[in-house]
Amino acid sequence: MDVDDPHPDDRWVRYVAGSDVDGHVVSIVRAFRIVDGGTGAAGPLAERLDVDPTSFGVSAVVEEEPPVVLRPDGAGVRLVAGAEDLAALAPDELPPAVLRVVCQRELRREPGEGPSAWIHGAAVTDGTRTILVVGESGSGKSTITAHLCARGFELVTDEQFRVLPTAGAVASFTRPVLLKGGSTQFAPAALQPLLGERPSLVRPEELGATWAISGRPTDIVFPRRVEGAPAELLPLGSSEAARRLALSSLDLGGRPEPALAAIGWLAATAPAIDLAYASSAAAVDRLLEGPQVPLAATDDPVGRGELLDLTDDPTAVGVHRDPAVLTLALPDGAVLLHRSTRAVVRLNPAALSVWVALPAVPGPGDEIGPLLDDLVDLGLAVRVDPDRAARRRRLAVALHADPPASGRTVPEG
């Protein structure tokens, strides 16, 4: 079937994305067409995904995207969208597959100037409080998000949000809550009769909520389901929050500096908690017992969470920072990120002071010795012995000397 050959079930799907323009979040409407090759799946998908942009009260710019094409494939459906080609999908696999296409498209968009980061997590807002729910798959992000929407919060996103420090906000694009098959027992009570054993797309209207595009972050929640445990909140320091956010970043590998800077801003802006729970409803009750106290504003760059520009003498003997490591300093320590390996390590204040002072040569019994050994073992630091330091010095002299005469060789590095 030709993509341009319309089928009666072809449908346009609109969604609204929030973007940072000159320090303000603006709403942009985007649309893509689901081309149905006779599967009959386009209509139900569009009903679940399509958003009416007029409810956002803004003039919208509609950008046509490459279509999502559905074709019969044996007992399943083949989905083709640009480079994405997924064969023999079952009907219940189509919604998350289409949402993944939309997520990847948003992730690949040019982020613009300044720091920003995509985080795998959910976000809800009530205009005063904006709660971010970040965690691994299976931690209960979607069910907690559904409960928050049922308790009066607007849905920003269920999947990924962009951190926008310039605008002082997080923003995303409209998409329903995706509840996995078998999650009925954790969902809001009013929703349970509508759910089954297959994944379900739940629009905010079904939870008594509405859509939102952005919010100013006030809470960062890292949930973890613990069988039989009462709902418990454990406050986290900003450096531990930044470490966990970095592990959930979707673009840290391709844009390490701006992404890590944005993560630092978020970790230093909103208080974070570890939420252990067994019941999603009880977890939300505990979370909403009282508002989180915003972190104190500060003019200190380290207090805002910023990248440090650290340099040292590469010819000195001792343990050196690996030049590929970024250092994000925060009020209670730091987070190190290796650009190549993507290793993420948190340092407490004492360890940070050692890190900043490198290169260093520990003496016999020196208490910093084990720390330096750990940094080297993690690939964050390197040892430069006297012979290697001498080679570095000869190389540095050669690189800054006049061009060598004919037959003269550059010293070995």
Residue, then its C-alpha position, 0 to 999 in steps of 0.5 A: m500500500d502506498v503511504d499517500d493512498p488514504h484509507p477510510d480509517d486514516r486519522w490525524v493525531r495532535y499533541v501539544a508540546g511545551s518549549d522554552v522560548d526566551g525563558h518562557v514556556v510556550s505551547i506548540v501543537r504538532a500532528f502526525r497521520i496514522v495511515d491504516g492499511g486495513t488493520g482498523a486500529a487507527g481509529p481507536l488509537a487516535e481516540r486515545l491519543d488525540v488532543d484538542p489544542t483549543s483547550f490550551g488557549v494559545s495560537a498553535v503551530v501545527e507541524e506535519e510529521p512523517p506518518v505512522v503506517l499500520r499494515p496487517d502482518g500475519a496475526g498482528v500489525r506491522l508499524v512503520a514510522g521513518a526508521e522504526d519498523l516493528a513487525a507482528l505487534a499484537p493490538d495491545e502492543l500498538p499504543p506503547a509502540v506509537l507513544r515510543v515513536v512520539c517520544q523519540r521524535e521529541l527527544r531528537r528535536e533541537p533543544g535550543e540554547g542553554p542547559s536542558a535535559w530530558i528525564h525519564g519520569a512523570a510530572v503533574t501540577d496543580g498550579t502551586r505544586t509540581i511533583l516529578v516522579v522519577g524511577e526505574s521501569g516497574s517502580g510504579k511511576s504511572t500508577i502514582t501519577a494516576h492517583l495524583c491526577a485523581r486527587g486534583f493534579e493536572l497531567v503534564t506527562d507520564e513518560q519523559f519531561r524536559v528540564l528548562p532552567t532558563a524558564g525555571a520549569v519542566a515541560s513536556f508533551t501531552r500523552p495519556v497515562l500508560l498503565k501496564g497489564g496487571s496493574t489494576q490492583f494499584a490503580p485508582a479505585a474508580l478506574q479499576p473496573l475499566l482496566g484489564e490484563r492488557p496495557s491501557l491508555v488512560r486520558p486525564e479526563e477519565l481521572g477527573a483531571t486536565w492536561a498541563i504543559s509545564g510547571r515549576p518543580t517543587d518536589i522530586v519523588f523517587p518511588r520504589r515498591v516494597e512488598g508489605a511496607p508502609a509508605e515512608l518518605l526519606p529526604l535526599g540531599s541534592s547530590e544524591a538527587a542529581r545522581r539519580l536524575a543523571l541515571s534517568s537522563l535520556d540525553l546525557g550521552g549526546r549532550p553531557e554538559p548542558a544536560l548535567a547542568a540542567i540536572g544540577w539546577l533541578a536538584a538544587t531547586a526542588p527537594a527530593i525524597d525516596l518514597a518506599y511503599a506497597s500501596s500506591a494510594a497510601a503513597v500518595d496520601r503520605l506524599l500529600e500530607g504536607p507541601q515540601v519546603p522549597l530549597a533556599a535560594t542562593d547566589d552561590p553558583v555551587g548552591r545552584g548546582e553548576l559545573l566546575d571548570l577544573t584544570d591541573d598541570p598534566t606533567a605533575v606526578g600523582v593521581h589526576r582527574d580524567p579530562a573526560v570527567l565532568t564535575l557538578a558541584l552541589p551544596d552537599g557534595a558533587v556528582l561526577l560524570h564520565r563523558s565516554t563511559r557515562a559512569v555516574v558517581r556521587l562525592n561527599p563534601a570531604a571527597l569533593s575537596v580531595w577531587v578539586a585539589l588533584p593531582a595528589v600523591p598520597g603518603p604512607g598511611d594517608e587517609i585519602g589513599p583508598l579514595l584515590d584508589d577507588l577513583v582510579d578503579l572507577g576510571l575517573a582518575v589516572r595515575v601519573d608516575p615519574d617516568r610518565a610525568a617526564r614524558r609528558r613534560r618532554l611532549a609539552v616542550a616539543l609542542h610549544a617549541d619552534p618547528p623542528a629542523s629537518g631530521r629532528t624528532v618529537p620526543e615520545g609521549 
